[in-house]
């Protein structure tokens, strides 16, 4: 009887597998597709920084108002990430991610053409919600599809986003220069196509898309703040400071080139600077993800953050557009972002039953916290000057590195996170913090 049942079960399994569509992706293919989707989505969002000088002229905004717009953009795409991540854990990551990329592309591509400031803010908020849905759902999909190569898969996903951020400013400035500001709306097309394609190439209900919880008591809460009492809280604090550096760079360097060095507001150097920074960040993340197999991830994050301060400050002592200028930009991008994929994998490991929720908490709270702090950078711009405010913003890599070092020392006295099961990981108020714990 048992043998017959096994034969029937194997036959049913074979039939189910053979009936699956042949165009679906598996393993690293899913991670690469998600990296491409992340690239296109963040390219649309990344054009916002390059359009800041244009928006400043169009709506006659002061530096403080521009900083508020940057904060709105960050908040809208980050604050809802924990909630939308929990929904992805409950309803399926594939559906939430696909909806997010379509909404993000369709609306954020219009920020340059909306006629009023009120419509600009509305478009930013609604489009930002699309980005908030995409990131936690897609990053957890990349992790679960990676078959033991989580850090590489998540670093590839992160690299796709950084590539998008780097290409977005260049693409939009080229479009605006040759076809006018209205042409920025064309950038919605690839995102909508990829969002719909995601529903076809990732199987609904597949293992990578299925909820990780096995019992109703494990179902993730819509906003489980208890996770912040785990090592995830330390990761969030570190990521806030790192993100502040990135926001300061992308939002102030174009203004600095225009106001301090006399470049035109649509000068190609503005876009190429942001592109070089983001490309280097993408490469830095992938290299760090690969290097974590040979170098302790905690030390890797600590050293790169400390080293990032050197090229960030050197930027003010070289001629914009020169070889040394781009060397400083590239090194700053690579070193600042090298540890971020490692932090994300570590966060997901802290809540294996709610990986999208943990991803949303890290990325969402880190980005929104950095956006809130950037309002202070905008205030400093008006009161102590643009250059001094930029330098103070860049120097936050030092407390980020010190926090990472403190967490590293605590880790040496605490148990390995891999020894904590899904239930006790929520109750454990201490533990290791960075990837590899």
LOMARLO-49599 format. One record per residue (C-alpha): residue in one letter; x, y, z. Coordinates in steps of 0.5 Angstrom, whole numbers, padded with zeros to 4 digits, always signed. Layout:
<recs>
aXYZ ...
</recs>
This chain:
<recs>
x+0000+0000+0000 x+0005+0005+0002 x+0009+0003-0004 x+0003+0004-0009 x+0002+0011-0005 x+0009+0013-0006 x+0009+0011-0014 x+0002+0016-0014 x+0006+0021-0011 x+0012+0021-0015 x+0007+0021-0021 x+0003+0027-0019 x+0009+0031-0018 x+0012+0029-0024 x+0005+0031-0028 x+0005+0038-0024 x+0012+0039-0026 x+0011+0038-0033 x+0005+0042-0033 x+0009+0048-0031 x+0010+0054-0036 x+0017+0053-0039 x+0019+0060-0039 x+0019+0061-0032 x+0026+0063-0028 x+0029+0059-0022 x+0035+0060-0018 x+0040+0065-0020 x+0036+0067-0026 x+0031+0070-0021 x+0036+0074-0018 x+0039+0077-0025 x+0032+0079-0027 x+0030+0082-0020 x+0037+0086-0021 x+0034+0088-0028 x+0028+0090-0025 x+0031+0094-0020 x+0036+0097-0025 x+0030+0100-0029 x+0026+0102-0023 x+0031+0106-0019 x+0033+0109-0026 x+0026+0113-0026 x+0027+0115-0018 x+0034+0117-0019 x+0033+0122-0024 x+0030+0126-0019 x+0037+0128-0016 x+0039+0131-0023 x+0032+0135-0024 x+0033+0138-0017 x+0036+0145-0020 x+0031+0145-0026 x+0025+0144-0020 x+0029+0149-0016 x+0028+0154-0022 x+0021+0152-0024 x+0018+0153-0017 x+0023+0158-0015 x+0025+0154-0009 x+0030+0155-0003 x+0035+0150-0001 x+0031+0148+0005 x+0025+0147+0001 x+0029+0143-0004 x+0031+0139+0002 x+0024+0138+0004 x+0023+0135-0003 x+0028+0130-0002 x+0026+0128+0005 x+0019+0127+0002 x+0022+0123-0004 x+0025+0119+0001 x+0020+0118+0006 x+0015+0116+0001 x+0019+0110-0002 x+0021+0108+0005 x+0016+0109+0011 x+0011+0104+0008 x+0017+0099+0007 x+0016+0095+0013 x+0008+0094+0012 x+0009+0093+0005 x+0014+0088+0007 x+0009+0084+0011 x+0004+0084+0006 x+0009+0081+0001 x+0010+0075+0007 x+0003+0074+0007 x+0000+0075+0000 x+0006+0073-0004 x+0012+0077-0006 x+0011+0076-0013 x+0005+0080-0013 x+0007+0086-0009 x+0014+0087-0013 x+0010+0087-0019 x+0005+0092-0017 x+0010+0096-0014 x+0015+0097-0020 x+0009+0099-0025 x+0006+0104-0020 x+0014+0107-0019 x+0015+0107-0026 x+0008+0110-0028 x+0008+0116-0023 x+0016+0118-0022 x+0017+0118-0029 x+0012+0124-0029 x+0016+0129-0023 x+0019+0133-0029 x+0013+0135-0032 x+0007+0136-0027 x+0005+0143-0027 x+0004+0145-0020 x+0008+0144-0013 x+0002+0140-0010 x+0002+0135-0016 x+0009+0134-0016 x+0009+0132-0008 x+0003+0128-0010 x+0006+0124-0015 x+0012+0123-0011 x+0008+0120-0005 x+0004+0115-0009 x+0010+0113-0014 x+0014+0112-0008 x+0009+0107-0005 x+0011+0103-0011 x+0018+0103-0009 x+0017+0102-0002 x+0013+0095-0005 x+0018+0093-0010 x+0024+0093-0005 x+0023+0089+0001 x+0019+0084-0003 x+0024+0083-0009 x+0030+0083-0004 x+0027+0077+0000 x+0026+0074-0007 x+0033+0074-0009 x+0035+0071-0002 x+0030+0065-0002 x+0032+0064-0010 x+0040+0064-0009 x+0041+0057-0006 x+0046+0058-0001 x+0049+0064-0005 x+0045+0069-0001 x+0050+0075+0000 x+0052+0074-0008 x+0045+0074-0010 x+0043+0080-0006 x+0049+0084-0008 x+0047+0083-0015 x+0040+0085-0013 x+0043+0091-0010 x+0048+0093-0015 x+0042+0093-0020 x+0039+0099-0016 x+0045+0102-0016 x+0046+0102-0023 x+0039+0105-0024 x+0041+0110-0020 x+0047+0112-0024 x+0044+0111-0030 x+0037+0115-0029 x+0041+0122-0028 x+0045+0121-0035 x+0039+0118-0039 x+0034+0124-0036 x+0039+0129-0038 x+0040+0127-0045 x+0033+0126-0046 x+0031+0133-0043 x+0037+0136-0047 x+0035+0133-0054 x+0027+0132-0053 x+0025+0137-0048 x+0023+0136-0041 x+0016+0132-0043 x+0021+0126-0045 x+0022+0124-0038 x+0015+0121-0038 x+0018+0116-0043 x+0022+0112-0038 x+0016+0109-0035 x+0015+0104-0041 x+0021+0099-0039 x+0018+0099-0032 x+0011+0097-0034 x+0014+0092-0038 x+0018+0089-0033 x+0013+0089-0028 x+0008+0085-0032 x+0013+0080-0034 x+0015+0079-0027 x+0008+0075-0026 x+0010+0071-0032 x+0017+0069-0031 x+0017+0068-0023 x+0012+0062-0022 x+0006+0064-0017 x+0006+0060-0011 x+0013+0057-0012 x+0018+0056-0006 x+0021+0063-0007 x+0015+0066-0007 x+0011+0062-0002 x+0011+0065+0006 x+0016+0062+0010 x+0012+0061+0016 x+0009+0054+0018 x+0004+0056+0023 x-0001+0062+0024 x+0003+0064+0030 x+0009+0065+0026 x+0005+0070+0021 x+0008+0076+0021 x+0005+0082+0024 x+0004+0088+0019 x+0009+0092+0024 x+0013+0088+0028 x+0017+0093+0032 x+0019+0087+0036 x+0024+0086+0031 x+0028+0092+0032 x+0029+0090+0039 x+0034+0084+0036 x+0040+0085+0032 x+0036+0088+0027 x+0036+0095+0031 x+0043+0096+0031 x+0043+0094+0023 x+0038+0100+0022 x+0042+0105+0026 x+0048+0104+0022 x+0045+0104+0015 x+0041+0110+0017 x+0048+0114+0018 x+0051+0111+0011 x+0044+0113+0007 x+0045+0120+0010 x+0052+0120+0007 x+0049+0118+0000 x+0043+0122+0000 x+0048+0128+0002 x+0052+0126-0004 x+0047+0125-0009 x+0043+0132-0007 x+0048+0137-0006 x+0054+0135-0011 x+0049+0138-0017 x+0048+0144-0013 x+0055+0145-0011 x+0057+0144-0018 x+0052+0149-0020 x+0053+0155-0014 x+0060+0154-0013 x+0064+0152-0019 x+0059+0156-0024 x+0057+0150-0028 x+0050+0150-0032 x+0044+0147-0029 x+0044+0142-0034 x+0051+0140-0035 x+0053+0133-0037 x+0058+0133-0031 x+0052+0133-0026 x+0049+0127-0029 x+0056+0124-0030 x+0058+0125-0023 x+0052+0122-0020 x+0053+0116-0025 x+0060+0115-0023 x+0058+0115-0015 x+0052+0110-0016 x+0056+0105-0021 x+0062+0105-0016 x+0057+0103-0011 x+0054+0098-0015 x+0061+0095-0016 x+0063+0096-0009 x+0057+0092-0006 x+0058+0086-0011 x+0066+0086-0009 x+0064+0086-0002 x+0059+0080-0003 x+0064+0076-0006 x+0069+0078-0001 x+0065+0076+0005 x+0067+0069+0003 x+0074+0070+0005 x+0074+0076+0009 x+0070+0077+0016 x+0064+0081+0013 x+0064+0085+0020 x+0071+0087+0019 x+0070+0089+0012 x+0064+0093+0013 x+0068+0097+0019 x+0074+0098+0014 x+0071+0100+0008 x+0066+0105+0012 x+0072+0109+0015 x+0076+0109+0009 x+0070+0112+0005 x+0071+0119+0009 x+0078+0120+0005 x+0075+0121-0002 x+0069+0124+0001 x+0073+0130+0004 x+0078+0130-0002 x+0073+0132-0007 x+0073+0139-0004 x+0080+0139-0006 x+0080+0137-0013 x+0078+0140-0020 x+0071+0138-0022 x+0071+0134-0028 x+0079+0132-0027 x+0081+0125-0027 x+0083+0126-0019 x+0076+0128-0018 x+0073+0122-0021 x+0077+0118-0017 x+0075+0121-0011 x+0068+0120-0013 x+0069+0113-0015 x+0072+0111-0009 x+0067+0115-0005 x+0061+0111-0008 x+0065+0104-0007 x+0067+0105+0000 x+0061+0108+0002 x+0056+0102+0000 x+0060+0096+0000 x+0057+0094+0007 x+0050+0095+0005 x+0048+0088+0002 x+0052+0085+0008 x+0047+0089+0012 x+0041+0087+0008 x+0043+0079+0009 x+0044+0080+0016 x+0037+0083+0017 x+0034+0077+0013 x+0037+0072+0017 x+0035+0075+0024 x+0027+0074+0021 x+0027+0068+0017 x+0020+0067+0018 x+0019+0074+0015 x+0024+0076+0011 x+0021+0081+0007 x+0019+0084+0013 x+0026+0085+0016 x+0028+0087+0009 x+0023+0093+0009 x+0025+0095+0016 x+0032+0095+0015 x+0031+0099+0008 x+0025+0103+0010 x+0027+0105+0017 x+0034+0107+0015 x+0032+0111+0009 x+0027+0115+0012 x+0031+0116+0018 x+0037+0119+0013 x+0031+0123+0010 x+0029+0126+0017 x+0037+0127+0018 x+0038+0131+0011 x+0033+0136+0013 x+0038+0138+0018 x+0043+0138+0013 x+0038+0143+0009 x+0038+0147+0015 x+0045+0147+0016 x+0046+0149+0008 x+0042+0156+0009 x+0046+0157+0016 x+0053+0155+0015 x+0054+0155+0008 x+0053+0149+0003 x+0060+0147+0003 x+0060+0146+0011 x+0054+0143+0011 x+0056+0138+0006 x+0062+0136+0010 x+0058+0135+0016 x+0054+0130+0012 x+0060+0126+0009 x+0063+0126+0016 x+0057+0121+0019 x+0061+0115+0016 x+0065+0116+0022 x+0060+0115+0027 x+0057+0109+0023 x+0064+0106+0023 x+0065+0107+0030 x+0058+0104+0031 x+0060+0098+0027 x+0066+0097+0031 x+0062+0097+0038 x+0057+0092+0035 x+0063+0088+0033 x+0066+0088+0040 x+0059+0086+0043 x+0058+0080+0037 x+0065+0077+0040 x+0061+0075+0046 x+0055+0073+0044 x+0052+0067+0041 x+0052+0065+0033 x+0045+0068+0030 x+0045+0061+0026 x+0043+0057+0033 x+0037+0061+0034 x+0030+0059+0031 x+0025+0063+0028 x+0021+0064+0035 x+0027+0065+0039 x+0030+0070+0034 x+0024+0075+0036 x+0025+0074+0043 x+0033+0075+0043 x+0034+0082+0045 x+0042+0081+0044 x+0046+0078+0039 x+0051+0079+0033 x+0049+0084+0028 x+0053+0084+0022 x+0053+0079+0016 x+0056+0072+0018 x+0053+0072+0025 
</recs>
